[in-house]
Amino acid sequence: MELYLDLVSPPCRAVYLFAEALKIPFEFKLVDLSAGQQYSEEFGKLSVVKKVPVLKDGSFVLTESTAILEYLVQKCSVADHWFPADLQQRARVSEYLSWQHLNLRFNCSKVFLLRTVYPFLMGSEVPKEKMDAAVEDMKQS
């Protein structure tokens, strides 16, 4: 099994750390986002949307971190607390994975970008009201 990752990406780190913690064997394939490798023709054959992470298991290819995590859980028979056998408990795990990906992660990333990346690239701080709004969005998520 191959995992195409760049550990600068939080979804990639989630997949990587999960696989490492559970000692799931995989081959790490670096896709250097800073070099634009995700836009290469070769990588485009794996991921039409040209995003990481990507899992390749034989001829089967899967994208999206939450789908990859669920696939690993089911393929590798990990402990029940990761993805419970009980349908309703498992649905709660899926609910959280979907929620955090579109809410918590999005809003935390926005704060990080505005507080760290934007000032570095632009040479100036983000206006206070914009930063305050981003922090409030994060708190509300």
N, C-alpha and C positions, 0 to 999 in steps of 0.2 A: 504494500500500500504506500502511495506517495502523497505527501502533503505539500502543496505549493503555498508558501507563506513568506511574509516579511514581518518580522516581529515588532516593527514600528507600529503596525496596525493592531488595535485592541481586539478585533474579532480573530485575527490570526493568533495573537497571544493566548486567547481563551482556548482555541483548538489545540495549540501546541502544549500548553500547560496541562490540559485535561489528558491528552494522549501520554505525555511524560509521567504525570502523577499515577496513571493507571497502568503504566508500563506496556502500553499498546505499541507493538512494533510498527514503525513507519520509516520511510526514507524522506528526509527533509530536503525540499527543493526550494532554494531561495529565489524569490521573485523580487528583485531590488526595485522598489517603488520610486526611490529617488533617482534612479537611472532610467525610469520609464519602461522597464522590462515588461510590465503588464500590457503594454501596447504593441508588443512584438507579434509578428504573424504566428509564430510558434505557440505563444501563450494564448492567442486568440482562438486557436483550435480547441483549447481546453475550456476557456471561459469566454463566451460570446460577449458578456458585459465587461470583460477585461478587468476583473476585480479579484482580489484574494480575500479569503482563503479558497483553495480548491483541493478536493480530495479525489485521487484517482486510485481505484481499486480494480485492477485488471483493466477491462475495457469500460468499466462504469466510472463516470465522472459526476461529481456533485459539487455544487457551489453553495454559498451562504453558510455562515458559521453555525447558526442554530440547527440547520438541517444536517450539517456534518457532525455536530455533537450528538444529535439523536441517532444518526446512523452508527457512529462509533459505539454508543451505548448498546444498541440492539445487536450489532455484529459481534461485539466482543464480550457479551454477557457479563457486564460489570455489576457491582453490588446494587441492590434494589433501591438504595437511598438516592442514587444518581438519577434514576428514571423509573419510578415505581411501577410494579406490575398492575397495581390497582388503577383502573381506568380514570377515576376522578382525581386521584393524586397525580397521576401522570399528566393529566390535562392541566393541572395547576403548574407543573414544571414548564410545560409548553407555553402556558399563558405568560409566565414570568419571562421566559426566554424571548418571546415576541415583544413583550412590553419593554424590557430593558433595552433591547436593540433599537427600538424606535423612539424611546422617550429618554430614559436615563443616559444612555450612551450618547445620543444626539446632543442633549443639552449640556452634558459635562464636556463634550468635545468642543462645543461652541465657546464655553467659558475658557477652556484651555487655549483655543486658537486666538481668542480676543486678548487674553491676558499675556500670552507668551509669544505666539507665532507672529501675529499682526505687528506688535511693537518691534520685533526683530527685523521683519521684512520692510516695514514702512518707516522705521526710525522715529516713531512717535506713539504715544499712548492712545488707546481707544477712548473716545469721550466717555466721561463718567456715567452719563445717563444710559448709554448703550451697554456699558459693562454691568451696571446695576440691573438693567432689564434682562440680560443674559443670566445673571446670578439668580434673579427671581424666577425665571423660567426653569432653571435647574432645581431650585428648591421646590417648585410646584410639581415637578415630575416625580 
